[in-house]
Amino acid sequence: MSISRMGRGSWPYADAVTATPEPAPPHPSPPLEAPPAGPPLWRDRRFVLLTAARTISVLGNGFARVALSFAVLALPGAGPGQLSLVLACQAVPQLAFVLVGGVLADRVSRSRLMIVADLVGAAAYAGLAAMVLTGHAPLWALCALAALAGTATALFSPAMDGVIPLLVPTGRLQRANGLLRVGANSSMLLGLALSGVVVALVGAGWALALNAASFVVSALLIRGLRLSARVRPRASGWSELRDGWREFAGRQWLWVVVVQYAVVVAALNANAGVLGPLATEGGLGGARSWSLIVAAQALGTIMGAGLAARLRVHRPVLVAVLATFPAALPIALLAVRAPVPLIALAMFGSGIAADVFGVLWATTLQREVPEAALSRVSSYDWFGSLAFAPLGLLVAGPAAAQLGVGRALAGCAALIVLATAAALLSPQVRGLRAPRPARGGQTSDGP
């Protein structure tokens, strides 16, 4: 669960909006209708458009992750402090405005909001590229454009989550979520792998320009979805936020897992941003070893998304929570300075488990939350899960200095295990069941 342009899933119903049924009690599960006859997902025009949009924009975002850092560090007098400030200006609006994005996505056409967000992101990255290419890049302007890019992500993410059940029959949601994540994860891995080459060959400015172009292409592709706005009584934004909160807080399984992931994401951020690089730099091979470990995780996410697309489980939230435990293993292995290949193997396994969680979680959210409130509930999910993420980065450095890197890593692994074990105490987490296949019907769908 992290803010990114990947979203967490998406896809085919008509443009008319239909509401997802109210959540059913965990026992007994109602039968699931067989999916209506229709073309396979890869032959559905709007599924292909959305998948292409996400794949292209995530590829560009892979370039931007590296290009923005190198662009800032290449400026006269710039250093780690300036880079941290620019990245913080990008991250804070993602958290601050995601609830606003959820309200907007439930009031207007979600596809149009996604287009607006993509165009805002394109303008932000085009401005960053222009400043870097011309050599005139005052710090305040970099921070302002980074904040604009973060705001675009905050508007886009809840709308993306809410689009999925508008395009995909209920029985095909899990397959669609998995297929989308396979494309997005593969694209992100390719983007990160090529970003260094692109920056070295053409410079950070042109790499940022490529990312801006990817936003424009994404907006053009999403335009083909043509989803209409929901027609319902207008209420104030605060009233709609309260209604979304009631939908969120009224589902124990939902808020319990979000609280769990507030802790898990903070621990993962501390490892990925500070402690992991420090551990490898302190005798495990430095940047080359860390790159291998991170690449192993990325490969695991691709395999995990493909596996999750076909996985059939009776208790999806329980399986999703259990799939969080493997995230602690590579961190614990780093803490005891295990061999790098063993750490990479554990990271590969954690990548598989992470996307099993992601697909099962997204599908359950789409099935159980009414469509009219889905983007607002999703925004609370984003907000809660990321609430402690900046804290993880802030605390990691001082903790490593006071306790040592090994003990700080062990603490992160312990937090993941304890938070996950606590989530399993919830009866709804253990008991919420997926809809059963209807007799004589098939719930599986071909790609």
N, C-alpha and C positions, 0 to 999 in steps of 0.2 A: 504494500500500500504506500505509494509515494506519488507526490504530484509529478506528473509528466504528461507529455502530449500523447502518450500511448493510451491513456484512458484505461478502462478495465473490461472492455468488451463491446459487441454490436450486431441489427438486421431485420425479413420480408413480410409485411402486411401492406394493405393498401394505404393510400395517403390518409384516409379517414382514421382518426384516432380512436382506439378502443381501450378501455380501462382493464388493467390486470385485476383479477378477483381479489377480494379481501383475504388476508392470510387465514388459512385454516388451522384449527387446533392440531397439535402434534399427533394426537391419536384419536381416531384412526385417520389415515391419509386418504383423501379422495382419489378416485381414479383419474388418470391423466388422459385427456382426449388424444386420440391419434392425430398426428400432424396432418393438416389438409394436403391433398394431392397438389403437387407443384413441382417445378424444376428443382434439381439439386442446388445447394447454396451457391456453388461456383458458377451456375448458369443464371442466377438471379441478378439482374442488372444493377439493382441498388446495393446488393451485398458486394458486388465487384467494385462499384464506385467507392463505397465506404472503405473497403479493404485497401484499395489502391491509394485513397487519400491518406489513410493512417500510415501505410508503409512508406510513402514518399515523404511525408512530413516528419516521421520518426527518423528516417535516414538523415534528413537535414538537421534534425536536432542532435544527432550523434556528432555531426561536424561541429555544431555550435558549442557543445560542451567543452571541447578542446580549444576551439578557435577563440572563444571569448577570453579564456584564461591567458592564452598566449598573447592575445591582442592587448590586454591590460598590462601584462608584465613587460611588454615591449615598449610601452610608453616611457618617455623621459622621466626619471625619478620615481617610477612606480615600483612597488614591492608587494610583499605578502599582505600588508595592511590595506593597501588600496584594492587589491584583488578581493580580500574578504569583504570589504565594504560594498563593492559592486555586486558580488554574489549574494550578499545579504539583502541588498535592495531588490534583487530579483526574487528571492525566496519569500520575503515577508508579505508582499501583496498576494502571493499564491495562497497563503493562509488567511490573510485579512479579508479578502474579497470572495472566497469560495462560497460562503453562505449567500452572498448577494447573487452569485452565479446560479446557485440552486433555485432561488426565487424567480429570477428572470427566465430560467429554462422551463419552469412550470407555468409561466404566464404567456410566453410567446412561442413561435415556431422554433423548436430546438435546432433544426438544421440551419435556420437563418442566424441564430445566435452563434452557432459554430462557425459560420462563414464570417460574421463580424469579428469574432475572436481571432480567426486565422488572419484576417486582413490587418487587425491591430498588431498581431505578432509580426506580420510581414513588414509593417511600417517601422516597428521597433528595431528589428534586425537590419533593415535597410539603412536606417539612421546610424546604427552602430557601425555597419560596414563602411558607410560614407566617411564617418569620422576617422576610422582607422586608416582608410585608403588615402585620405587627404592629409593625415598627420595632425589634424586639429581636433583633439579629443579631450576637452576639459573634464575633470573628474565628475563634476556635478551633472554634466550632460550624459556621461556614461551611466551614472546612477539613475537618472531620470528615465532613460530608455530601457535600462534593465528592469526598472519597476514597471514600465509599460508592458514589457514582455511577460513579466510575472502576472500582471493583471489579466492579460489575454489567456494565460493558462487557467487562471481561476474561473474565468467565464466559460471556457471550453469544457473543462473536465466534467462538471455535473450534467451539462447538456449531452455530452457523449454517452455517459452512462444511461441517460434517459431515452436516448434514441433507440437503443437496442430492442426493447420489447415492442416498439412501434413497427419494426421491420421484420421481426422474426416470430413465427409461431412458438408457443410456449414449449412444445416438445422438441424444438430444435435450438433452444437458447444455448445450452451447454456446448453443443458442437460449434455453433457460431462463435461463441466467446473464445473457445480454444483455437479455432482457425485464425481469428483476428490476432490473438496474442502470438501465435506462431509467426505470422507475418511481421508484426511489430517488433518482436524480440530479435528475429533474424535481421531485420532492417537496422535496429539499434546496434547490434553486434557489428554489422558491416560498416555502419557509419563511424563507430568508434575506431574500428580497425583502419579505415581509410583516412580518418581525420588528420592524423599525423603526417601522412603522405601529402594530402591536399595542402595543409598549412605550410609544409616544407617547400612544395613546388610553386604554389601561387600566392602564399601569404595568408595570414589570418583574416584580413579584410575581405578577400574574395571568398573564403570559406564561410564567413558570416553572410555574404551576399547570396551564396548558394542556399543557405538556410532560409533567408527571406523569400527566395524563389520557391522553395518547397512549400511554404505557407500559402503562397498564391495558388500553386497547383492544387493543393489540398482544398482550398476554398472553391475553386472551379469544379472539382469533382463532387464535393458535397452539395453544390448547387443542384446537381441532378437528382438528389433525394426528394426535394420539393415536399417536405412535410408541412402540413397546415398547422396553424396555432390552435390550441385548445379553446373551445368556446365555453366559458363558465363565468359565474358572477365574479366581478372584480372586487378585490379586497386590498387593504393596505399591505405594504411590504412586511410590516411588523406582524400583522395578523397572519399572513401566509407563513412567516418564519415560525410563529407559535404553532400553527397547524402542522408544519413539518416536524417540529420538535415533538409534538404529541405522537405522530406516527413513528418517530424514531424511538422515543423513550418508552412507548407502549409495547415494544418487542424486546424482551429480556435478552434473547440470543444475540440481537443486533448490538445493543449498547455494551453488553459484556465483552464481545469480541473487539469492538472499537476501543474500549478501555485497555484490553489486553494489548492491542497493537500500538496504542500510544506509548507503552513501555517498550515493546519489541522494536518499533521503528527507531526510538531514541537510542537503544543499544546497538542496532544495526548501523545507524548513522555514525555513532562514535567509533565503531570498528572500521567502517568503510572510509570515513573522512580523516581519521587521526590515528587510531591505535594500530590498525592493520599495517599502514605504511611504516609507522614507527617500529613495529615488530620485525618486519622484513628488513628494514634498514639496519637493525641492530644485530645482524649476524645470519640472516636467512637469504641473502642474495640481493637485497635492495629492490629497486624499481622493476628489474626484470622478473624477479620472482613474484612480486605483487601483481604485475601484469598477467602472468600466467594464472595466478589464483583467480583474479577477476574474470579473465576470459573463460575459465572453467565454469564459473557460475553462470555466465551469459549463455554458454552452450547448454547448460543444464536447464535454463528457463525455456529454451526452444523445445527441448525434448519433453519437458514437463507440460507445456501447453498442448503439445500433440497428444500426450497421454491423457490429459484431463479432458480433451475433446471427446474421447471415447469411454471415459470412466463412468461406470454406473454404480452409484452408492445409494443406500437407503437413508442414510443420515448424513447429508452433505456438510452441515455445519460442524458436526463432530469430527468428520474426516478432515475438514479444512483446518480445524484447530490442532488436531494431532499432527498435521503436516507442518506445523510451525516448529516443532521440537528439533528437526534436523538443522535449523538455522543456528543453533547453539554449538553444534559440533565443530565446525571449522574455527570458530572463535576460541573454543577451548583448546583445540590443537595448536593454534597460534600462541596461546598463553604458555604452553609447555614446550614451545619450540620444536614441534614435531617436524619430520622431513617435509619439504615443500611439496613433493608429489602426493603425499598423504593428505596434506591440507587442501591441495587442489582437488583431489578426489572427493573429499568431504564437501568442498564448495560446489562441485558439480552436483552432488546429491541434494544440497540445500537449494540449488537453483531449480531442480526438478520439483521439489516439494513446494517451493514458493509459488510456482505457477499452477500447481494442483490447487493450492489454497486460492489463488486469484480467480481461477475459472469457476470453482465451486462456490466461492463467495459471491461473485458477480451474478451467477445464475440464480442463486437462492434469493438475493436481493431483488432481482427482476421478477421472480415468481411470486414472492411473498408481499411485496409493497405495492399498493395501488399505483397505477401508472401516473395518475394526476399529481401524486406527491413524490414520485420517484427521484427526480432531480434534487429536490430539497432534502430528502432523506440521504441521498448520496453525498450532498454537500456536508451534512453533519458527519457522515462517515469520513470524508476527507479531512474535515477540520479536526475531529477528535483523534484520528489516527496520527496526524502530523503535529498535534499540539506540543509534544515534548521533543520533536525532532531537532529544533535549534538548540535546546538545552543539552541534548546528547553531545553535540559538537562543542559547546561551550565548556562542559564539565570534563570532557575526555582529556584535554591537555593537562589541566591542573591535577586530575586524578593520576595520570601517568607519572607526573613529576613527583607527587607525594607518595604514591603507593608502588610505583614501578609499572612498566608496561604490562608485564605478565599478570600481575594482580588486577589491574584495571580490566584487561581482557577477560579474566576469569569472572570478574564481577558482571560484565556484560552478558556472558554466557549464562550465569546464574539468574540474572534478571529475566532473560528470555524463557528459561525453564520454569521459573516461579510464576511468571505472568500467565504462561500457557497452562500450567497445572491449575492455577486459580480459575481460569476460564472454564475448565472442565467441571467445576463444582456447580455450574448453572444447569438446572434440569432441562431448560429449553435448548441449550447448546448440545446436550447429550441426546435429547429426545426428538428434536424437529426432524420430520421425515420428508423425503422427496415424494411427490405424487407418484402413485403406482400406475403402471401401464393399464389402460383400459382393456378389458377382455376382447380378444379378437383384433386389437389394434397394436400397432408398432410405435414405440416412442423413439426408436433410433432413426437417424436420417443419414443418408449418404452425403459426402461432400460435394 
